[in-house]
Amino acid sequence: MADLSDIKIVELTWLDAHAENAWMDIEDLDQEPYTVKSIGWLMTDAKPDHVVLAQSMGGDGAVDGVLCVPVGMVVKIRIVLPTDFK
């Protein structure tokens, strides 16, 4: 089983790539970045040049719902504290 004692829960703020889903004039393209906040267990050193979060973690150390965000798209990482859940 993996050692999970040092794993932190974080809130990751990042800029998502997105698509426009309709025919439009080029000047009508959305000019604002699409900012996303995700929360999960921070998997340090899981993938080079990415911040990796796991949504769920099994008792055997297996993970699910893994999100890999390139570091160039990361705006902020904040450690989630137990008091945040009150």
C-alpha positions in Angstrom: 0.0 0.0 0.0 1.2 3.5 -0.8 2.2 5.8 2.1 -0.6 8.4 2.1 0.4 10.3 5.3 1.9 13.3 3.5 -0.8 13.7 0.8 -2.5 17.1 1.0 -6.0 18.1 -0.2 -5.8 21.2 -2.4 -7.9 23.6 -4.3 -6.4 24.1 -7.7 -7.3 27.2 -9.8 -6.4 26.7 -13.4 -7.2 28.0 -16.9 -9.0 25.5 -19.1 -8.8 25.1 -22.8 -12.3 25.3 -24.2 -14.1 25.2 -27.5 -16.8 27.4 -29.1 -19.6 25.0 -30.2 -21.4 27.0 -32.9 -20.7 28.7 -36.2 -19.9 32.4 -35.5 -18.0 35.4 -36.7 -14.4 35.4 -35.5 -14.9 38.7 -33.7 -17.6 37.0 -31.6 -15.1 34.6 -30.0 -15.1 34.7 -26.2 -12.1 36.8 -25.1 -12.1 35.8 -21.4 -10.1 32.9 -20.0 -12.2 30.0 -18.7 -11.1 29.6 -15.0 -11.8 26.4 -13.2 -11.4 25.4 -9.5 -10.9 21.7 -8.7 -10.4 20.0 -5.3 -8.5 16.8 -4.8 -5.6 14.9 -3.3 -2.3 16.4 -4.7 -0.2 13.6 -6.3 3.3 15.1 -6.2 5.7 13.9 -8.8 3.0 11.8 -10.6 3.6 13.4 -14.0 6.3 15.7 -15.1 5.3 19.3 -15.8 1.8 18.7 -14.5 -0.2 19.3 -11.3 -2.0 16.0 -10.7 -5.1 15.7 -8.4 -7.0 12.5 -7.5 -10.8 12.8 -6.8 -11.0 9.5 -5.0 -8.5 7.3 -3.2 -9.0 3.6 -2.2 -7.7 2.0 1.0 -5.1 0.2 -1.1 -3.7 3.4 -2.5 -5.4 3.2 -5.9 -6.7 6.5 -7.2 -9.7 7.5 -9.5 -10.9 10.7 -11.1 -7.3 11.8 -11.9 -6.9 15.3 -13.3 -3.6 16.3 -14.9 -3.2 20.1 -15.5 -0.1 21.4 -17.3 1.8 23.7 -14.9 1.5 26.6 -17.5 -2.2 26.6 -17.0 -2.1 26.7 -13.1 -3.1 30.0 -11.6 -3.0 29.0 -7.9 -2.8 26.1 -5.5 -4.2 26.4 -2.0 -4.0 23.7 0.7 -7.5 22.9 2.0 -7.7 23.0 5.8 -10.2 21.1 8.0 -11.7 24.4 9.0 -12.7 24.9 5.3 -15.4 22.2 5.7 -17.3 23.9 8.6 
